[in-house]
C-alpha cells in the first residue's frame, strides 16, 4: 500500500506539537567510540502533518518487532523540507532491526515524485527497540549512501507502542547527524 497524497500547505503559520520536540545535540559516528554528540543544524526543519506521522506510527506498531521504511516526498528549501506524501517501501533487510529498500523501488518513487513536481525530501523508518536517536548504521547509510541531503524521520517503537518521533539531518560537516525541528503543518 502506498501512502496517501497530502497537498502542500501555503500558509506560513505552523504550530509545533510537543511530541515533536527534539533533544539538543546531534549524533556523530566515530568508528572507535560509536555515536558522538554534535551541534544542532541551525534552523533546519521538517514540516509534516501530525496525522501523517500518526499513520506511519500505526504502520510501525503493526509491523513491530520488524522495522518499516519508506521515503518522504515533498518540497525542499535550503533549511526546510515540507512533506506532502509518505511512501512506504518493502523492507528487504534480513534482520528485524535494520532496513533496506531496493534501488528499483527508490527509483520508482523518485520518478513519480518528479512527474508530480516534487522531490524526495527524506527517509523514514522505525526503531523497534525504542530509540529516537539515529544508529551508527543510520549515519553510515546517510553518509555513504542514500539520504545525504535528506531528513531522517525516526519512529521509535517501545514494546509495540509508538513514542516520540524525531527528525535528523546531516550537519554542515556531513559527518554528524543533527536534530531537525519537527513542525506540525495541521
Phi and psi restraints in degrees (value plus and minus 20) as a CYANA .aco file:
   2 UNK   PHI    -112.1   -72.1
   2 UNK   PSI     130.7   170.7
   3 UNK   PHI     -86.8   -46.8
   3 UNK   PSI     132.4   172.4
   4 UNK   PHI     -93.3   -53.3
   4 UNK   PSI     125.5   165.5
   5 UNK   PHI     -98.3   -58.3
   5 UNK   PSI     113.6   153.6
   6 UNK   PHI    -145.7  -105.7
   6 UNK   PSI     100.7   140.7
   7 UNK   PHI     -87.0   -47.0
   7 UNK   PSI     125.9   165.9
   8 UNK   PHI     -88.2   -48.2
   8 UNK   PSI     126.3   166.3
   9 UNK   PHI    -114.2   -74.2
   9 UNK   PSI     123.3   163.3
  10 UNK   PHI    -118.8   -78.8
  10 UNK   PSI     -31.8     8.2
  11 UNK   PHI     -89.2   -49.2
  11 UNK   PSI     124.5   164.5
  12 UNK   PHI    -105.9   -65.9
  12 UNK   PSI     -24.8    15.2
  13 UNK   PHI    -107.6   -67.6
  13 UNK   PSI      91.2   131.2
  14 UNK   PHI    -145.1  -105.1
  14 UNK   PSI     118.5   158.5
  15 UNK   PHI    -125.9   -85.9
  15 UNK   PSI     130.4   170.4
  16 UNK   PHI    -119.8   -79.8
  16 UNK   PSI     108.3   148.3
  17 UNK   PHI    -109.4   -69.4
  17 UNK   PSI     112.0   152.0
  18 UNK   PHI     -78.8   -38.8
  18 UNK   PSI     -47.0    -7.0
  19 UNK   PHI     -87.0   -47.0
  19 UNK   PSI     -37.5     2.5
  20 UNK   PHI    -115.1   -75.1
  20 UNK   PSI     -11.1    28.9
  21 UNK   PHI     -88.4   -48.4
  21 UNK   PSI     133.4   173.4
  22 UNK   PHI    -136.6   -96.6
  22 UNK   PSI     130.9   170.9
  23 UNK   PHI     -97.1   -57.1
  23 UNK   PSI     129.5   169.5
  24 UNK   PHI     -93.5   -53.5
  24 UNK   PSI     119.7   159.7
  25 UNK   PHI      90.4   130.4
  25 UNK   PSI     147.3   187.3
  26 UNK   PHI    -151.0  -111.0
  26 UNK   PSI    -192.7  -152.7
  27 UNK   PHI    -142.1  -102.1
  27 UNK   PSI     110.9   150.9
  28 UNK   PHI    -142.7  -102.7
  28 UNK   PSI     119.0   159.0
  29 UNK   PHI    -112.4   -72.4
  29 UNK   PSI     104.8   144.8
  30 UNK   PHI    -139.5   -99.5
  30 UNK   PSI      98.0   138.0
  31 UNK   PHI     -76.8   -36.8
  31 UNK   PSI     -46.7    -6.7
  32 UNK   PHI    -102.6   -62.6
  32 UNK   PSI     -60.5   -20.5
  33 UNK   PHI    -134.4   -94.4
  33 UNK   PSI     -22.2    17.8
  34 UNK   PHI      62.6   102.6
  34 UNK   PSI    -177.6  -137.6
  35 UNK   PHI     -83.4   -43.4
  35 UNK   PSI     120.6   160.6
  36 UNK   PHI    -146.0  -106.0
  36 UNK   PSI     132.6   172.6
  37 UNK   PHI     -97.9   -57.9
  37 UNK   PSI     118.1   158.1
  38 UNK   PHI    -149.7  -109.7
  38 UNK   PSI    -193.1  -153.1
  39 UNK   PHI    -109.5   -69.5
  39 UNK   PSI     131.8   171.8
  40 UNK   PHI     -83.7   -43.7
  40 UNK   PSI     123.2   163.2
  41 UNK   PHI     -94.8   -54.8
  41 UNK   PSI      86.9   126.9
  42 UNK   PHI     -79.9   -39.9
  42 UNK   PSI     102.9   142.9
  43 UNK   PHI      55.8    95.8
  43 UNK   PSI     -22.5    17.5
  44 UNK   PHI     -91.5   -51.5
  44 UNK   PSI     111.7   151.7
  45 UNK   PHI    -155.6  -115.6
  45 UNK   PSI     122.6   162.6
  46 UNK   PHI    -133.5   -93.5
  46 UNK   PSI      95.6   135.6
  47 UNK   PHI    -121.7   -81.7
  47 UNK   PSI     102.7   142.7
  48 UNK   PHI    -172.7  -132.7
  48 UNK   PSI     124.2   164.2
  49 UNK   PHI     -88.5   -48.5
  49 UNK   PSI     114.5   154.5
  50 UNK   PHI     -76.8   -36.8
  50 UNK   PSI     -58.1   -18.1
  51 UNK   PHI     -83.0   -43.0
  51 UNK   PSI     -56.4   -16.4
  52 UNK   PHI     -88.0   -48.0
  52 UNK   PSI     -62.6   -22.6
  53 UNK   PHI     -80.1   -40.1
  53 UNK   PSI     -62.3   -22.3
  54 UNK   PHI     -82.8   -42.8
  54 UNK   PSI     -59.8   -19.8
  55 UNK   PHI     -83.3   -43.3
  55 UNK   PSI     -58.6   -18.6
  56 UNK   PHI     -86.8   -46.8
  56 UNK   PSI     -59.9   -19.9
  57 UNK   PHI     -82.2   -42.2
  57 UNK   PSI     -62.1   -22.1
  58 UNK   PHI     -82.8   -42.8
  58 UNK   PSI     -60.1   -20.1
  59 UNK   PHI     -83.4   -43.4
  59 UNK   PSI     -61.7   -21.7
  60 UNK   PHI     -86.8   -46.8
  60 UNK   PSI     -59.4   -19.4
  61 UNK   PHI     -82.8   -42.8
  61 UNK   PSI     -61.2   -21.2
  62 UNK   PHI     -87.2   -47.2
  62 UNK   PSI     -51.1   -11.1
  63 UNK   PHI    -106.5   -66.5
  63 UNK   PSI     -35.8     4.2
  64 UNK   PHI     -73.0   -33.0
  64 UNK   PSI     114.6   154.6
  65 UNK   PHI    -113.3   -73.3
  65 UNK   PSI      -6.6    33.4
  66 UNK   PHI    -106.9   -66.9
  66 UNK   PSI     132.0   172.0
  67 UNK   PHI     -98.0   -58.0
  67 UNK   PSI     127.4   167.4
  68 UNK   PHI    -128.4   -88.4
  68 UNK   PSI     142.5   182.5
  69 UNK   PHI    -173.3  -133.3
  69 UNK   PSI     144.7   184.7
  70 UNK   PHI     155.8   195.8
  70 UNK   PSI    -193.9  -153.9
  71 UNK   PHI    -138.0   -98.0
  71 UNK   PSI     127.6   167.6
  72 UNK   PHI    -122.4   -82.4
  72 UNK   PSI     106.3   146.3
  73 UNK   PHI    -134.5   -94.5
  73 UNK   PSI     119.5   159.5
  74 UNK   PHI     156.8   196.8
  74 UNK   PSI    -158.3  -118.3
  75 UNK   PHI    -140.1  -100.1
  75 UNK   PSI     122.5   162.5
  76 UNK   PHI    -143.1  -103.1
  76 UNK   PSI     109.2   149.2
  77 UNK   PHI    -132.6   -92.6
  77 UNK   PSI    -194.2  -154.2
  78 UNK   PHI     -84.1   -44.1
  78 UNK   PSI     -64.7   -24.7
  79 UNK   PHI    -136.0   -96.0
  79 UNK   PSI     -21.0    19.0
  80 UNK   PHI    -149.2  -109.2
  80 UNK   PSI     121.2   161.2
  81 UNK   PHI    -147.7  -107.7
  81 UNK   PSI      99.9   139.9
  82 UNK   PHI    -121.4   -81.4
  82 UNK   PSI      99.1   139.1
  83 UNK   PHI    -107.8   -67.8
  83 UNK   PSI     104.8   144.8
  84 UNK   PHI    -125.9   -85.9
  84 UNK   PSI     -42.8    -2.8
  85 UNK   PHI    -176.1  -136.1
  85 UNK   PSI     124.6   164.6
  86 UNK   PHI    -135.4   -95.4
  86 UNK   PSI     105.5   145.5
  87 UNK   PHI    -132.9   -92.9
  87 UNK   PSI      84.5   124.5
  88 UNK   PHI     -84.7   -44.7
  88 UNK   PSI     123.1   163.1
  89 UNK   PHI    -141.3  -101.3
  89 UNK   PSI     134.3   174.3
  90 UNK   PHI     -86.8   -46.8
  90 UNK   PSI     112.9   152.9
  91 UNK   PHI    -106.5   -66.5
  91 UNK   PSI      93.4   133.4
  92 UNK   PHI    -113.5   -73.5
  92 UNK   PSI     -18.9    21.1
  93 UNK   PHI     -86.0   -46.0
  93 UNK   PSI     126.0   166.0
  94 UNK   PHI     -93.4   -53.4
  94 UNK   PSI     -49.3    -9.3
  95 UNK   PHI    -114.3   -74.3
  95 UNK   PSI     129.8   169.8
  96 UNK   PHI     -96.1   -56.1
  96 UNK   PSI     -36.5     3.5
  97 UNK   PHI    -131.5   -91.5
  97 UNK   PSI      17.6    57.6
  98 UNK   PHI    -167.4  -127.4
  98 UNK   PSI     146.4   186.4
  99 UNK   PHI    -160.5  -120.5
  99 UNK   PSI     131.8   171.8
 100 UNK   PHI    -178.2  -138.2
 100 UNK   PSI     118.2   158.2
 101 UNK   PHI    -140.3  -100.3
 101 UNK   PSI     132.8   172.8
 102 UNK   PHI     -95.5   -55.5
 102 UNK   PSI     125.7   165.7
 103 UNK   PHI     -77.0   -37.0
 103 UNK   PSI     -54.8   -14.8
 104 UNK   PHI     -84.5   -44.5
 104 UNK   PSI     -62.4   -22.4
 105 UNK   PHI     -82.4   -42.4
 105 UNK   PSI     -63.0   -23.0
 106 UNK   PHI     -83.8   -43.8
 106 UNK   PSI     -65.6   -25.6
 107 UNK   PHI     -80.0   -40.0
 107 UNK   PSI     -61.2   -21.2
 108 UNK   PHI     -80.4   -40.4
 108 UNK   PSI     -63.2   -23.2
 109 UNK   PHI     -86.6   -46.6
 109 UNK   PSI     -63.2   -23.2
 110 UNK   PHI     -79.8   -39.8
 110 UNK   PSI     -64.8   -24.8
 111 UNK   PHI     -86.0   -46.0
 111 UNK   PSI     -62.5   -22.5
 112 UNK   PHI     -83.8   -43.8
 112 UNK   PSI     -60.2   -20.2
 113 UNK   PHI     -81.7   -41.7
 113 UNK   PSI     -67.4   -27.4
 114 UNK   PHI     -79.4   -39.4
 114 UNK   PSI     -61.7   -21.7
 115 UNK   PHI     -80.1   -40.1
 115 UNK   PSI     -50.0   -10.0
 116 UNK   PHI    -112.1   -72.1
 116 UNK   PSI     -12.9    27.1
 117 UNK   PHI      56.9    96.9
 117 UNK   PSI      -0.4    39.6
 118 UNK   PHI    -139.7   -99.7
 118 UNK   PSI     157.8   197.8
 119 UNK   PHI    -158.5  -118.5
 119 UNK   PSI     144.3   184.3
 120 UNK   PHI     -94.9   -54.9
 120 UNK   PSI     104.5   144.5
 121 UNK   PHI    -129.3   -89.3
 121 UNK   PSI     -31.1     8.9
 122 UNK   PHI    -192.0  -152.0
 122 UNK   PSI     154.1   194.1
 123 UNK   PHI    -139.7   -99.7
 123 UNK   PSI     119.6   159.6
 124 UNK   PHI    -143.9  -103.9
 124 UNK   PSI     128.2   168.2
 125 UNK   PHI    -181.0  -141.0
 125 UNK   PSI     140.9   180.9
 126 UNK   PHI    -118.2   -78.2
 126 UNK   PSI     137.5   177.5
 127 UNK   PHI    -138.2   -98.2
 127 UNK   PSI      75.5   115.5
 128 UNK   PHI     -81.5   -41.5
 128 UNK   PSI     -37.9     2.1
 129 UNK   PHI    -103.3   -63.3
 129 UNK   PSI     -25.8    14.2
 130 UNK   PHI      77.0   117.0
 130 UNK   PSI     -23.5    16.5
 131 UNK   PHI     -98.3   -58.3
 131 UNK   PSI     115.3   155.3
 132 UNK   PHI    -111.6   -71.6
 132 UNK   PSI     -25.2    14.8
 133 UNK   PHI    -114.0   -74.0
 133 UNK   PSI     128.0   168.0
 134 UNK   PHI     -85.4   -45.4
 134 UNK   PSI     126.4   166.4
 135 UNK   PHI    -106.4   -66.4
 135 UNK   PSI     151.2   191.2
 136 UNK   PHI     -80.2   -40.2
 136 UNK   PSI     -57.3   -17.3
 137 UNK   PHI     -85.8   -45.8
 137 UNK   PSI     -58.0   -18.0
 138 UNK   PHI     -81.3   -41.3
 138 UNK   PSI     -65.0   -25.0
 139 UNK   PHI     -83.7   -43.7
 139 UNK   PSI     -63.7   -23.7
 140 UNK   PHI     -80.4   -40.4
 140 UNK   PSI     -62.6   -22.6
 141 UNK   PHI     -82.8   -42.8
 141 UNK   PSI     -61.3   -21.3
 142 UNK   PHI     -86.6   -46.6
 142 UNK   PSI     -60.9   -20.9
 143 UNK   PHI     -95.2   -55.2
 143 UNK   PSI     -67.4   -27.4
 144 UNK   PHI    -110.0   -70.0
 144 UNK   PSI     -40.7    -0.7
 145 UNK   PHI    -154.3  -114.3
 145 UNK   PSI    -159.9  -119.9
 146 UNK   PHI     -90.9   -50.9
 146 UNK   PSI     116.4   156.4
 147 UNK   PHI      90.3   130.3
 147 UNK   PSI     -12.1    27.9
 148 UNK   PHI     -79.7   -39.7
 148 UNK   PSI     -56.1   -16.1
 149 UNK   PHI    -135.8   -95.8
 149 UNK   PSI      14.1    54.1
 150 UNK   PHI    -143.1  -103.1
 150 UNK   PSI     143.2   183.2
 151 UNK   PHI    -101.2   -61.2
 151 UNK   PSI     132.0   172.0
 152 UNK   PHI    -141.4  -101.4
 152 UNK   PSI      88.5   128.5
 153 UNK   PHI    -113.7   -73.7
 153 UNK   PSI     100.0   140.0
 154 UNK   PHI    -128.7   -88.7
 154 UNK   PSI     109.9   149.9
 155 UNK   PHI    -130.8   -90.8
 155 UNK   PSI      74.3   114.3
 156 UNK   PHI     -92.1   -52.1
 156 UNK   PSI     115.7   155.7
 157 UNK   PHI    -145.2  -105.2
 157 UNK   PSI      97.2   137.2
 158 UNK   PHI    -129.0   -89.0
 158 UNK   PSI      98.9   138.9
 159 UNK   PHI      30.6    70.6
 159 UNK   PSI      22.0    62.0
 160 UNK   PHI      64.3   104.3
 160 UNK   PSI     -18.1    21.9
 161 UNK   PHI    -140.6  -100.6
 161 UNK   PSI     115.1   155.1
 162 UNK   PHI     -88.7   -48.7
 162 UNK   PSI     121.0   161.0
 163 UNK   PHI    -138.6   -98.6
 163 UNK   PSI    -182.7  -142.7
 164 UNK   PHI     -85.4   -45.4
 164 UNK   PSI     102.4   142.4
 165 UNK   PHI     -92.2   -52.2
 165 UNK   PSI     142.4   182.4
 166 UNK   PHI    -161.5  -121.5
 166 UNK   PSI     134.8   174.8
 167 UNK   PHI    -144.7  -104.7
 167 UNK   PSI     122.3   162.3
 168 UNK   PHI    -159.7  -119.7
 168 UNK   PSI     136.0   176.0
 169 UNK   PHI    -168.5  -128.5
 169 UNK   PSI     138.8   178.8
 170 UNK   PHI     -89.8   -49.8
 170 UNK   PSI     120.7   160.7
 171 UNK   PHI     -96.6   -56.6
 171 UNK   PSI    -194.9  -154.9
 172 UNK   PHI     -82.9   -42.9
 172 UNK   PSI     -44.5    -4.5
 173 UNK   PHI     -95.6   -55.6
 173 UNK   PSI     -41.2    -1.2
 174 UNK   PHI      54.4    94.4
 174 UNK   PSI      -8.1    31.9
 175 UNK   PHI    -140.4  -100.4
 175 UNK   PSI     -23.0    17.0
 176 UNK   PHI    -153.7  -113.7
 176 UNK   PSI     130.3   170.3
 177 UNK   PHI    -107.4   -67.4
 177 UNK   PSI     120.1   160.1
 178 UNK   PHI    -147.9  -107.9
 178 UNK   PSI     122.2   162.2
 179 UNK   PHI     -86.7   -46.7
 179 UNK   PSI     125.8   165.8
 180 UNK   PHI    -125.4   -85.4
 180 UNK   PSI     134.1   174.1
 181 UNK   PHI     -91.6   -51.6
 181 UNK   PSI     109.1   149.1
 182 UNK   PHI    -121.3   -81.3
 182 UNK   PSI      90.0   130.0
 183 UNK   PHI    -131.7   -91.7
 183 UNK   PSI     109.5   149.5
 184 UNK   PHI    -100.6   -60.6
 184 UNK   PSI     109.8   149.8
 185 UNK   PHI    -121.2   -81.2
 185 UNK   PSI     -11.5    28.5
